[in-house]
Amino acid sequence: MNAPLNAAATLPAGDERRARPEAAVFGEWNTSNLGDRGIHDGVLRFFSECGWDARSYGLSTLTPVPADAANRPASAPVPGRVVGVLGRVPPLKRVLRGARQRVRIAALSPRLRHSQAIVVGGGALLSDANLHFPQSLVRLARAARRLGKPLVCLGCSVEGEWSAPGSRMIGEFLDACEVIAVRDHATAGRLAAVIGAPPPVFGDFCLWESRIMEGGGSPQERHSYAINVSQLPGPWAGAQEHYEDALVALISRLARRAQGRRAGIRIFTTGTAEDARAAQRVFGRIDAVGAELHLPGNLAQLSSMLRTSAVAVSTRLHAAILALAEQTPVVGFSAGPKLRNYFATLGIRRCAYDVADQAQLMDWLAQADYGELYSEQRRALVHSPIWADRARVRRSLELLAGAETTCR
């Protein structure tokens, strides 16, 4: 097992002729979820700042993805008869997916030979999900070993438990990695038992140093409350009705405060069709003068809306992260642990509420000073240890490239 950050790796012979090293980066890029698209933009920016070129591929598909995928419309897949049958027979689906991944990684290998590193970056990609990700991860691990390429895992997290096959596959992937740095402390704790020590915590690609350090305008100069609505994922789907009732009650109370301050209410999503339906239901139930429904079609629209809001109440993780990137204070309101884990990593855990904490959240939001909340969160972010871990990752990438680069 290699240490999480191995500084001894060198370029494969013959690659020294390249002016800039190339990384083959894999993730869930081309989806309708604007958080995933933000991660893609962040990955490309990070490697560019470190003096690398990056070529994008889908982790699930093991096929090339355009660099501008974040700005392209995402088409929803239409299940056919075969897909419908496979959905009812998960073991058959896993077997056929595994066979498909073997064929696709073989077809991709000639492209990967031209890269100096293979990178898996961002998102809950170390999760089992019926072997959806592990089957791709193990194929990448074996390809990296066969081609003699360093394997890097950055900004990833774990959701849920691993099955026995998933645990073996993820373990094989991690064992092949030269560099491992994860998204949050909870994931670092999970991986410690696998790799022998907790890896560094990199944070999320959507949040980077310069945006935090440069500060921004005070939220007191902004006048709208942005409320994120989503469809709760599988384990918590049963709480959807209660969650929407809680949001309607919260918005009603905020609307009374908004009237006194000439503020507005914005209901928004991060792009998925399932979230849009939930947001439309909530929007249809509220009685707030001038309320707006935002269903952004691209990352720029979402970021612009967050940039001009006084506070964001976020259910999805990237609704919160993208708000922080725009110097907007955030409050988490979520049924699952993912958002709370990330807030704890950043040192702002007290700002994360469970759906069951509806009453406490309403009382607090009705009285909170959002300017002070922004200052508190910015102080925590500025002093977060994730930036030191990122500096170590940047140095490791320099050494993997075999020469000094333009890392900042």
C-alpha positions as CSV (number, residue, x, y, z in Angstrom):
1,M,0.0,0.0,0.0
2,N,1.4,3.4,-1.0
3,A,1.1,6.3,1.5
4,P,-1.8,8.7,0.8
5,L,0.7,11.3,-0.5
6,N,3.6,9.6,-2.2
7,A,6.2,12.2,-3.4
8,A,8.5,9.6,-5.0
9,A,6.5,9.0,-8.2
10,T,8.2,10.0,-11.5
11,L,7.0,10.4,-15.1
12,P,7.0,7.4,-17.4
13,A,9.9,7.3,-19.8
14,G,9.5,9.5,-22.9
15,D,6.9,11.9,-21.5
16,E,9.5,14.5,-20.6
17,R,9.0,16.0,-24.1
18,R,5.6,17.4,-23.1
19,A,5.6,21.1,-22.2
20,R,2.7,20.5,-19.8
21,P,1.8,17.1,-18.3
22,E,-1.7,15.7,-19.1
23,A,-4.1,14.3,-16.6
24,A,-6.9,12.0,-17.6
25,V,-9.6,13.0,-15.1
26,F,-12.7,10.9,-14.4
27,G,-15.9,11.9,-12.7
28,E,-19.7,12.2,-13.0
29,W,-19.5,15.3,-15.2
30,N,-22.3,15.4,-17.8
31,T,-25.4,15.3,-15.6
32,S,-28.3,17.7,-15.1
33,N,-27.0,18.3,-11.5
34,L,-25.3,21.6,-11.5
35,G,-23.2,20.6,-8.5
36,D,-21.6,17.8,-10.6
37,R,-21.0,20.4,-13.4
38,G,-19.4,22.7,-10.9
39,I,-17.1,20.0,-9.8
40,H,-16.0,19.5,-13.4
41,D,-15.2,23.2,-13.8
42,G,-13.3,23.1,-10.5
43,V,-11.3,20.1,-11.5
44,L,-10.2,21.7,-14.8
45,R,-9.4,24.9,-13.1
46,F,-7.4,23.2,-10.3
47,F,-5.2,21.2,-12.7
48,S,-4.7,24.2,-15.0
49,E,-3.5,26.2,-12.0
50,C,-1.1,23.4,-11.2
51,G,0.4,23.5,-14.7
52,W,-1.4,20.4,-16.1
53,D,-3.6,19.9,-19.0
54,A,-6.7,17.9,-18.2
55,R,-8.7,15.6,-20.5
56,S,-12.2,14.7,-19.1
57,Y,-13.9,11.3,-19.1
58,G,-17.1,9.9,-17.5
59,L,-16.5,7.6,-14.6
60,S,-19.7,5.6,-15.2
61,T,-19.3,5.5,-19.0
62,L,-15.5,5.4,-19.3
63,T,-15.9,7.6,-22.4
64,P,-14.6,11.0,-23.3
65,V,-16.5,14.1,-22.1
66,P,-16.1,17.6,-23.7
67,A,-14.3,20.2,-21.6
68,D,-17.4,22.5,-21.9
69,A,-19.9,19.8,-20.8
70,A,-20.9,21.9,-17.8
71,N,-22.4,24.5,-20.2
72,R,-24.2,22.0,-22.5
73,P,-27.8,20.9,-22.0
74,A,-28.1,17.5,-20.4
75,S,-30.6,15.1,-22.0
76,A,-32.4,12.8,-19.6
77,P,-32.1,9.1,-20.6
78,V,-35.2,7.3,-21.8
79,P,-35.3,3.8,-20.4
80,G,-36.1,1.2,-23.0
81,R,-37.4,-2.4,-22.6
82,V,-33.9,-3.9,-21.9
83,V,-33.0,-1.2,-19.4
84,G,-36.4,-1.7,-17.6
85,V,-35.8,-5.4,-17.3
86,L,-32.2,-4.9,-15.9
87,G,-33.6,-2.4,-13.4
88,R,-35.7,-5.2,-12.0
89,V,-32.8,-7.7,-11.9
90,P,-29.9,-5.9,-10.2
91,P,-27.5,-8.9,-10.3
92,L,-27.9,-9.2,-14.1
93,K,-27.4,-5.5,-14.4
94,R,-24.1,-5.7,-12.4
95,V,-22.8,-8.5,-14.5
96,L,-23.5,-6.8,-17.8
97,R,-22.2,-3.5,-16.6
98,G,-18.9,-5.2,-15.5
99,A,-18.5,-6.8,-19.0
100,R,-19.2,-3.4,-20.6
101,Q,-16.6,-1.6,-18.4
102,R,-14.0,-4.2,-19.4
103,V,-14.6,-3.5,-23.1
104,R,-14.7,0.3,-22.6
105,I,-11.5,0.5,-20.6
106,A,-9.7,-1.6,-23.3
107,A,-11.0,0.9,-26.0
108,L,-9.8,3.8,-23.8
109,S,-6.3,2.5,-23.1
110,P,-4.6,4.0,-26.2
111,R,-5.8,7.5,-25.1
112,L,-4.7,6.9,-21.5
113,R,-1.2,6.1,-22.6
114,H,-0.7,9.7,-23.6
115,S,-1.5,11.0,-20.1
116,Q,1.0,11.3,-17.2
117,A,-1.6,10.5,-14.5
118,I,-5.1,9.1,-14.1
119,V,-7.3,11.0,-11.7
120,V,-10.6,10.3,-10.1
121,G,-11.9,13.6,-8.9
122,G,-14.8,15.0,-6.9
123,G,-18.2,13.7,-5.7
124,A,-19.4,10.7,-3.8
125,L,-17.4,8.3,-6.1
126,L,-16.2,6.0,-3.3
127,S,-19.7,4.8,-2.8
128,D,-21.1,1.3,-3.5
129,A,-24.5,2.2,-5.1
130,N,-25.1,-1.4,-6.3
131,L,-21.4,-1.5,-7.6
132,H,-22.2,1.4,-10.0
133,F,-18.9,3.2,-9.2
134,P,-16.7,0.4,-7.8
135,Q,-16.8,-1.5,-11.2
136,S,-15.3,1.5,-12.9
137,L,-12.8,2.3,-10.1
138,V,-11.4,-1.2,-10.2
139,R,-11.0,-1.0,-14.0
140,L,-9.1,2.2,-13.7
141,A,-6.9,0.8,-11.0
142,R,-5.9,-2.2,-13.2
143,A,-5.5,0.1,-16.3
144,A,-3.2,2.4,-14.3
145,R,-1.0,-0.6,-13.2
146,R,-0.9,-2.1,-16.7
147,L,0.0,1.2,-18.3
148,G,2.4,2.3,-15.6
149,K,0.5,5.5,-14.8
150,P,0.2,7.1,-11.3
151,L,-3.4,7.0,-10.0
152,V,-4.8,9.9,-8.0
153,C,-8.0,10.3,-6.0
154,L,-9.0,13.9,-5.0
155,G,-12.0,15.4,-3.4
156,C,-14.1,12.2,-3.3
157,S,-16.4,11.1,-0.5
158,V,-18.2,8.0,0.7
159,E,-22.0,7.7,1.0
160,G,-23.7,4.7,2.6
161,E,-22.3,1.2,3.4
162,W,-20.2,-1.0,1.1
163,S,-21.2,-4.5,0.1
164,A,-18.5,-7.2,0.3
165,P,-17.8,-7.0,-3.5
166,G,-17.9,-3.2,-3.4
167,S,-15.5,-3.1,-0.4
168,R,-13.0,-5.3,-2.3
169,M,-13.2,-3.2,-5.5
170,I,-12.9,0.1,-3.7
171,G,-10.0,-1.3,-1.6
172,E,-8.2,-2.4,-4.8
173,F,-8.6,1.1,-6.2
174,L,-7.3,2.8,-3.1
175,D,-4.4,0.4,-2.9
176,A,-3.3,1.4,-6.4
177,C,-3.5,5.2,-5.7
178,E,-0.3,7.3,-5.5
179,V,-2.2,10.3,-4.1
180,I,-5.4,10.2,-2.0
181,A,-7.0,13.3,-0.5
182,V,-10.7,13.2,0.3
183,R,-13.6,15.7,0.6
184,D,-14.5,15.6,4.3
185,H,-13.3,14.3,7.7
186,A,-16.1,11.6,7.8
187,T,-14.7,10.1,4.6
188,A,-11.1,10.3,5.9
189,G,-12.3,8.3,9.0
190,R,-13.9,5.7,6.8
191,L,-10.8,5.2,4.6
192,A,-8.4,5.1,7.6
193,A,-9.4,1.5,8.2
194,V,-8.7,0.6,4.5
195,I,-5.4,2.4,3.8
196,G,-4.0,2.4,7.4
197,A,-4.2,6.1,8.2
198,P,-6.6,8.9,7.6
199,P,-5.8,10.6,4.3
200,P,-5.6,14.4,3.9
201,V,-8.8,16.4,3.5
202,F,-8.9,18.3,0.2
203,G,-12.4,19.7,0.4
204,D,-14.6,20.2,-2.6
205,F,-13.5,21.4,-6.1
206,C,-16.3,24.0,-6.2
207,L,-14.7,25.9,-3.3
208,W,-11.2,27.3,-3.8
209,E,-8.8,29.5,-1.9
210,S,-8.9,32.7,-3.9
211,R,-12.7,33.1,-3.6
212,I,-12.5,32.7,0.1
213,M,-9.5,34.9,0.7
214,E,-10.7,37.8,-1.4
215,G,-13.9,38.2,0.6
216,G,-16.9,39.9,-0.9
217,G,-19.8,42.3,-0.4
218,S,-21.7,42.1,2.9
219,P,-24.9,40.1,2.8
220,Q,-26.5,43.1,4.6
221,E,-26.4,44.8,1.2
222,R,-28.5,41.9,-0.4
223,H,-32.2,41.5,0.2
224,S,-33.4,38.0,-0.9
225,Y,-33.6,34.8,1.0
226,A,-32.7,31.8,-1.3
227,I,-34.4,28.5,-0.3
228,N,-33.1,25.3,-1.9
229,V,-35.7,22.6,-2.5
230,S,-34.9,19.0,-3.5
231,Q,-36.2,15.5,-3.8
232,L,-34.8,13.7,-0.8
233,P,-32.7,10.7,-1.8
234,G,-33.8,7.0,-1.3
235,P,-33.2,6.4,2.4
236,W,-35.0,9.6,3.4
237,A,-37.7,9.7,0.6
238,G,-40.4,8.8,3.2
239,A,-39.8,12.2,4.9
240,Q,-40.5,14.2,1.7
241,E,-43.9,15.4,2.7
242,H,-42.8,16.4,6.1
243,Y,-39.7,18.1,4.6
244,E,-41.9,20.1,2.2
245,D,-44.4,21.0,5.0
246,A,-41.4,22.3,7.0
247,L,-40.1,24.4,4.1
248,V,-43.5,26.0,3.6
249,A,-43.7,26.9,7.3
250,L,-40.2,28.2,7.2
251,I,-40.8,30.3,4.1
252,S,-44.0,31.8,5.6
253,R,-42.1,33.0,8.6
254,L,-39.3,34.4,6.5
255,A,-41.8,36.1,4.3
256,R,-43.1,38.1,7.2
257,R,-39.5,39.2,8.0
258,A,-38.9,39.9,4.3
259,Q,-41.9,42.3,4.1
260,G,-40.4,44.5,6.9
261,R,-37.1,44.6,5.1
262,R,-38.4,44.9,1.5
263,A,-36.7,41.6,0.8
264,G,-37.7,38.7,-1.4
265,I,-38.1,35.0,-1.3
266,R,-36.4,32.8,-4.0
267,I,-37.2,29.1,-4.3
268,F,-34.4,27.4,-6.3
269,T,-32.9,24.0,-7.3
270,T,-29.6,22.8,-8.5
271,G,-30.9,21.6,-11.8
272,T,-32.4,18.1,-11.6
273,A,-35.9,17.4,-12.9
274,E,-36.9,15.6,-9.6
275,D,-35.9,18.7,-7.6
276,A,-37.9,20.9,-10.0
277,R,-41.1,19.0,-9.3
278,A,-40.5,19.4,-5.6
279,A,-39.7,23.1,-5.9
280,Q,-42.9,23.7,-8.0
281,R,-45.0,22.0,-5.3
282,V,-43.5,24.1,-2.5
283,F,-43.7,27.3,-4.6
284,G,-47.4,26.6,-5.3
285,R,-48.2,26.4,-1.6
286,I,-46.5,29.6,-0.4
287,D,-48.1,33.0,0.0
288,A,-45.3,35.5,-0.3
289,V,-45.6,38.7,-2.3
290,G,-42.9,38.8,-5.1
291,A,-41.7,35.3,-4.5
292,E,-39.6,33.8,-7.3
293,L,-39.1,30.3,-8.6
294,H,-35.6,29.7,-10.0
295,L,-34.9,26.5,-12.0
296,P,-31.5,27.3,-13.3
297,G,-30.4,25.6,-16.6
298,N,-26.7,26.2,-16.1
299,L,-24.1,27.0,-13.5
300,A,-23.8,30.7,-14.4
301,Q,-27.5,31.2,-13.7
302,L,-27.3,29.5,-10.3
303,S,-24.2,31.3,-9.2
304,S,-25.6,34.7,-10.2
305,M,-28.8,34.1,-8.2
306,L,-26.7,33.0,-5.1
307,R,-24.3,35.9,-5.5
308,T,-27.2,38.4,-4.9
309,S,-28.9,36.6,-2.0
310,A,-28.6,37.5,1.6
311,V,-28.6,33.9,2.8
312,A,-29.1,30.5,1.3
313,V,-31.0,27.7,3.1
314,S,-29.6,24.6,1.4
315,T,-30.7,21.0,1.3
316,R,-28.3,19.8,-1.4
317,L,-24.6,19.9,-0.6
318,H,-23.6,21.9,-3.6
319,A,-26.4,24.4,-3.1
320,A,-24.4,25.3,0.0
321,I,-20.9,25.0,-1.5
322,L,-21.7,27.1,-4.5
323,A,-23.3,29.7,-2.2
324,L,-20.1,29.8,-0.1
325,A,-18.1,30.2,-3.3
326,E,-20.2,33.4,-4.0
327,Q,-19.6,34.8,-0.5
328,T,-23.1,34.1,0.6
329,P,-23.8,32.7,4.1
330,V,-25.4,29.3,4.2
331,V,-27.6,27.3,6.5
332,G,-28.0,23.6,6.0
333,F,-31.4,21.9,6.2
334,S,-31.1,18.3,5.3
335,A,-32.3,14.8,6.1
336,G,-29.0,13.0,5.4
337,P,-25.5,13.3,6.9
338,K,-23.6,14.5,3.8
339,L,-24.2,18.2,4.3
340,R,-23.5,18.0,8.0
341,N,-20.3,16.1,7.4
342,Y,-19.0,18.8,5.1
343,F,-20.1,21.7,7.3
344,A,-18.2,20.0,10.2
345,T,-15.1,19.7,8.0
346,L,-15.2,23.5,7.3
347,G,-15.8,24.3,11.0
348,I,-19.4,25.5,10.6
349,R,-21.3,22.5,11.9
350,R,-23.6,24.6,14.0
351,C,-25.1,26.0,10.8
352,A,-26.4,22.5,9.7
353,Y,-29.9,21.5,10.8
354,D,-31.8,18.2,10.4
355,V,-35.3,18.2,9.0
356,A,-36.5,17.3,12.6
357,D,-34.9,20.6,13.8
358,Q,-37.5,22.7,11.9
359,A,-38.7,24.8,14.9
360,Q,-35.1,25.7,16.0
361,L,-34.1,26.7,12.5
362,M,-37.2,28.9,12.1
363,D,-36.5,30.7,15.4
364,W,-32.9,31.2,14.5
365,L,-33.4,32.4,10.9
366,A,-36.1,34.8,12.0
367,Q,-33.6,36.7,14.2
368,A,-30.2,36.0,12.7
369,D,-27.8,38.7,11.6
370,Y,-26.7,37.5,8.2
371,G,-23.8,39.9,8.0
372,E,-22.4,38.5,11.2
373,L,-23.1,35.0,10.0
374,Y,-21.2,35.7,6.8
375,S,-18.2,37.0,8.8
376,E,-18.3,34.0,11.1
377,Q,-18.3,31.5,8.2
378,R,-15.6,33.4,6.3
379,R,-13.3,33.3,9.4
380,A,-13.8,29.6,9.7
381,L,-13.1,29.0,6.0
382,V,-10.0,31.2,5.9
383,H,-8.5,29.2,8.8
384,S,-9.6,25.8,7.6
385,P,-6.8,23.2,7.5
386,I,-8.0,22.0,4.1
387,W,-5.9,24.7,2.4
388,A,-2.7,23.2,3.9
389,D,-3.7,19.8,2.7
390,R,-4.4,21.2,-0.8
391,A,-0.9,22.7,-0.8
392,R,0.5,19.2,-0.1
393,V,-1.5,17.8,-3.0
394,R,-0.2,20.6,-5.4
395,R,3.3,19.7,-4.4
396,S,2.7,16.0,-5.0
397,L,1.4,16.9,-8.5
398,E,4.6,18.9,-9.2
399,L,6.6,15.8,-8.2
400,L,4.4,13.5,-10.3
401,A,5.1,15.8,-13.3
402,G,8.8,15.4,-12.7
403,A,9.5,19.1,-12.7
404,E,8.5,22.4,-11.1
405,T,5.2,23.7,-12.4
406,T,3.1,26.8,-12.1
407,C,1.2,25.6,-9.0
408,R,0.1,28.5,-6.9
